[in-house]
Each structure stands twice: as C-alpha cells, then as structure tokens.
Amino acid sequence: MIKRTFHTLRFGDIDTDEDKIVHFKNGIPAFEEEHEFLIIPYDEESPYYFMQSLKTPELAFLITTPFIFFPEYMIEIDDETIEELDIKKQEDVMLYTLITIPNGSVRYMTANLLAPVVINTENMQAKQMVMEKTRYTTKHRLFPDKVV
C-alpha cells in the first residue's frame, strides 16, 4: 500500500494510504483548484467529519451524513454524475453535506442539502453535485428551534 504524508493546520502531519484519498476531478464549487481531500472523523462518537484538503493545510470543511439529521432526505444522482464518478451500484455511494456554523454558533448550524458531496467509495472519485428543481437549499438548520 502506498502511503502519503500531508501537513494540515488542524491535525498536524497525517500519514494516509493512497486509497483513502477522495479525488474531485474538477475541484468543488469556489475551490476548483482543490482536488484531493481526506475524510477525518471528528471523533469516534460524533456524526461530524472534516473534509481536509491535501493541498491547502488550512482548508477543512465540516461535513456530516445528511440522513442523521434529515431522515427523509432524498436525492436522485443525475446520469452525468453517475458516469463521471463511474458509479456501478448504489452500495458504493457515500453522501455528505457541508455544514456552516454562522457566527461560530453551533445552535444555528446549517447543512447544504442542495449540493451534497457524492463519493464513489469503490474508486474514491467525488463530486459536489448541485441539484436542480428541488425544495432543498444551502441552509437547512440542523437544530431547528422547537415550537412552544
């Protein structure tokens, strides 16, 4: 197994196997020059992960699996994405959503359900897929206020 070492601001130096690196052929929107990332669990018990850039040490996105917070979340992966990522079967697909923490307030965290990160775990190819004609937005609250 080929190992690579990367320097990160948050995690220091990381040694990882080549087959754990997530590859975005065209980068991600607004970060088109970022092509390689590593998914790092926040901790063993947490539903959160970091998607750490392997090019830019200070760039890491907070992400989660959307179904934990939004059990009814449904997407249809378009044919272009299926072809681009060479997806053969549904079991090979992993979905994440990027999280925003407005003003550093965990209470108001939002998930971008409009543009999930789709990963083919078989070949580690990925894409942030922007959906069209959907009710989802870029700012779904993870912890909506309870109505009293």
N, C-alpha and C positions, 0 to 999 in steps of 0.2 A: 504494500500500500504506500502510495506517495504521500508524504507529509509536507505541509507548507506552514510557515510561521508568519504571522501578521502582527503588527503593532496596532493597538487600539487605545484610545484615550480612557475609556471606561473600564476595560478589562485587562489592560497591560498587553503583554505578548501572549498570543494564542497560537498553539500548535494544533493543526487540524488535518484530517485526511482529505485528500483532494475530492473524494466522492461525497463529502458533506457540504461542499460549496454550492450555493444556489447561483445560477447564471441567468442574468437578464440580458438577452441579446441586444436589445435597444435601450437598456437602462430603464429607469422608471420616470414617469412624468415629473418634470422640473429637475431631475437628476439624471439626464440622459448619458452622462459620462460615467456613471456608476454601474458596473456590470456584474460584480461579484460580491456576494453577501454571505454571511453565516448567521443561521438562526440559533440564538443562545437563550435558553430558558432563564427567566428572571430568578426563579428558584424552583426547587422540586415541587412545591405545593401550589405554585402560582399559575393562574390562567394566562399570564403575560409572558412575552418573549421579547428579545431585542433582535432586530434585523440589522446586523452590524456590517457596514461597508468594509471591504477588504482593501479598498483603495485609499479612502479618506478616514484616518484614525478617529476623528471626532464625530463622524456621521453614524448615528444609530437610530433606527426608528423603533418606537414601542409598538408592538403588534399583539393581536390575540386571535384565537379561533372564534369566528363570529357566532357560532352556534351555542356557545356557552352563555352568551348574553342575549342572543336573539334566536331562540329555538325554532321559530317559524321562518327564519331567513332562507330564502331560496334564490338561486341564480341558475341561469342557463348559460353554460360556456359556449360562446359562439364558435362556428366552424373554423374561422380564421385562427383563433387561439388554440383549438384542438390540433389543427395542422401545424401551427408554429411551434407548439410545445411537444409535438409528436405523442399526444395522449392516445393510448390504446385501450385503457379500461379505467372506469370510474374509481376503482380502489387505489389507483396510483396518484390521484389528485388530492392535494392538500390546499386548503384555503386559509388565508389570514386576512385580517383587516388592519389598516394602520389606525393608530389611536392618537388623538390630540388631547393635550391637557391644557385647556385655556387658563392663562394666568397662573399656571402651576397648581390649580385646584383640582385634586383628584375627584372631588364630588361632581364636577362638571365635565369629566372626560367624555369624549365622543369617539365613535368609530366611523370610519369611512366605508359605509356599506355600498356606496355607488361604484367604487373601484377596488374590488378585492385583489389580493395578490394570489395568483394561481400558480401552484408549483406541481410539476410532474415529478414525483419522488423517484420514479424509475430512472430518469436521466438528469434530474436536478435542473431542468430548464424552467424558467419562470417568466411571468408577465404580470404587470398590474393592468388588469382588464377593466376598462371604463365601460360600464353598461349603458345602454340606450333604452329609452322608453320604459322607465322603471319608476317605482314610487320611492326608491331608496335615494338618500342624499349622502353628502360627505360628513354630516354631523348628527349622528344618532347617539343620544345620551346613553351611556352605559348604566347609569344610576338615575333614572328619572325620579323627579320629586313625587312623593306619594300624595295622592289627593286625600284631603281630610274632610 
